[in-house]
Amino acid sequence: MVLVRPLAVLVLLVTCLWAGTWIATPTTLGLRAQVSRIDQLHHTQPLTPGQVPRYLAEAVIAVEDENFYQDHGINVQGLVRAATYDLAHQCTCQGGSTLTEQLAEDLYMNGSDRSIWGRWVDIVLALKITDHLTKTQILDAYLSQVYLGDGAVGAAQASQSYFHQPLGKDTLAQLALLAGLPQAPTLLNPLTNPEGARERRAAVLSAMLGLHYISGGQAREADAQPVL
């Protein structure tokens, strides 16, 4: 009985905070229209489901959010791991963000708020997004607006910038390279840091192999390809 009252108070506080944040944060119903405006501003167009190559989708999921199709926009285990690390090191160092949270950060928070409150808002926005968009729509939106270095916004523009061809013509090696860029698009730019881009591409291929998206032979063949 001693613990019941404090627990009830805690639940009530969290519920009130949740409700307040849900009301205070932007609606995400216009998310796709917002992605379209961003792409128009950068002289490109949003990707449709048929325009996202299978290996690009799998590569991004492998390195950014391997439970993408199973989660509801947030990764509870990742959040707990990140929170434990941050508390131990007295910082907000760990990400633990899902693709949906990253999309929310990019569109509604400019990807800049790494505070505890910012992460809380990310979670609420991610759940809002998941409530009315399918996983395919979320992935399309993410790949349409994510910055991939060299001034390229979205995977289609990045493919033209780096490989001078439409996204649909990219090889596994090229798609794996694109999938690795969101981690540090300027630092990993293959035009200025080909060795760093190669190492990151190898990590993406390894992650895809670990999830059985590709075979060992495919991974080795792609890894042997030139960066550009």
N, C-alpha and C positions, 0 to 999 in steps of 0.2 A: 504493500500500500504506500510505502514511503516514496517509491519511485514513480508511482502512477501519476501523481499530480504534476511533477516537473516534466514528465514525458508528454502529458496532455498539453501543457503550456507550450512545449517545444513544437508539437505538431500544429497547434493553433497558430503560432508565430510563423512557421514555415508556410502554412496554408495562406495566411494573410499576405506574406511576402510574395508568394507565388501569384496570387490573384492580383495584387497591386502591380507586379511587374508585367503580367499578361496584359493588363489594361493600359499601362503606360508605354509599352513598346509598340513600334509601328506594326500595322497590319502587313501581312506578307502576301495578301491576295493579289497584289499587283507585281509580284516578283518577276514574272516572265516579261512583263512590259518594261520593267526597270532594266533587265538584262538587255532587252532590245534597244533601249535608249543608249545604254553604255556602248553597245556594239556599233550603233549608228554614229556615235561620237568619234569612234576610232576606225570608222570606214570598213566595218566588217558586219557580218550577220550572225544571229544566234544559230547554233547547231540544232538540227532536228534529229529525232531518234535514228533515222536511217543514215545520217551523216557521221555518226560516231563509230569508228572502226571497233570491232570487237576487242582487238588486242589493246587499244588505247584505254577502253573502259576497264579491262581487266588489269592493266598495268597500274592505272591510277588507284584502283581499289586495293591492289596488292601492297602498294607502298604508303597509301594515305589512310585507308579505312577498310581493313580486310573483312570486317563484319557489316559492311555497308548494307547488304541486302537483308540482314537479320535484325539490325538495331532499329530503334524508332527515332533516329536523328541524334541520339546521344549514346555514348559508350560508358556505362556505369563503372565497369572495371577500370577503364582508362582514366576516368575522373578520379576514382579513389586512389589509383597509383600516382597520378599527378599531384593530387592534394597531399598525399603522404610525403612525397618528395619535397614539395614546396614548403610544407610545415617544418620538415627536418632542416631545410637549408634557408628558411626564412626569406623566401623569394617567391615570385610567380614565374618560375623558369620553365616548367613542363607544360607542354601543349595538351596532349590527350584529346585533341579536337577531331570530330568526325568530319567527313566531307560536307555534311549538312551544316555543321557549325562554322566551318570555314566559309561556306557560301554566305551564311548570315553575317559573318564578320566583314566580308568583302563588300556586301551590298548595303548594310545598315550601320556599320561601325568603322568603316574605312580600314579594317584590319589592324587597328592601332591600339586598342584598349586591352592591355594584358593584365589588368587588375582583377581582383577576385570578383568585384561587381560586374566587370566586363564579361567575365566567363559565365556568370550567372545569367546575364542577359543573352549571351550566345545560346545557352541551353534552352531558354524560353523561346527564343526566335526559331531555333532548330525544330522544336516540337510544333510550333505554329506552321512551319514550312511543311513538315511531314504530314500534318493533318489534311492538307489539301493538294499536295503534289505527289505523284508517283515517284518511285525510285529512279525510273528512267528520266523523268522530267527534271528531277534534282540533279542528276549527273549531267544531263544536257546543259542545264543552266550553269553549273559549275565550270564545265569545260568551255563554255561560250564566253565567260567573262574573266577567268583566272589570268593573271599576268604571268607571262612566260619569258620575259626578258627581251632585249633588243627592241623595245617599244611595242611588242606584240601582245595584244589582248585576245585571249581565246586560242584554242588549239588550231583552228583553221588558219588564222592569221600567222601564228607561229610556224606552221608548216610551210607557208609561202615564204616567210622571212628566212628560215634556216635551210629549207630544202628546195625552194622554188617550184613547188608543185602542190596540187590540192591534197587535202588530208587523206582522201580515199586512196591515194596512190602510195602512201608511205609504207615502208617496210616495218617489220617487227622491231628492228633495231632503231629506226627513226621514231616510232611510236613510243618505245621504251624511253628514249631520250627525252621526248616531250613530257612524258608522265613524271619524270624525275625533276623537272625544272621548278615546280611550285615551291619546293623546299627552300630554294635560294636562287631565284631567277637571274639576278644580276651576277652573283658569284659563279653560277654554273653555266653561264652563257657559253655555248660551244664555240662561238666566234672569237671570244677573248680568253677562254679557259678550256680548251679542248680536253686536256687531261682530267680536269675536274669533272667535266661533263661525261667523259668516258667512265670514270669511276662510279659516278652516280647511275649511269645507264646500267652498269654491271650489277649494282645493288638492286635496281628495278627488275632486271632479268632474273636475278636470284630469288627475289620475292615471288615473282610469277611462277618460277619453277617450284618453289616451296608449296604453293597453293595448287599445283598441278594444272595451271593454265597453259603451260607450254612444256615441251619435253626437254630433256637434257641436250639433245642434239640441236634443237631450235635455239636454246639458250647459248650454246657454244658458237653456233653459226652467227647469231646476231651480235654476240660479243666481239667477234672477229672483224666485224664491219668497221669501216672508217667512221669517225664521228660525223663528218660532213662530206 
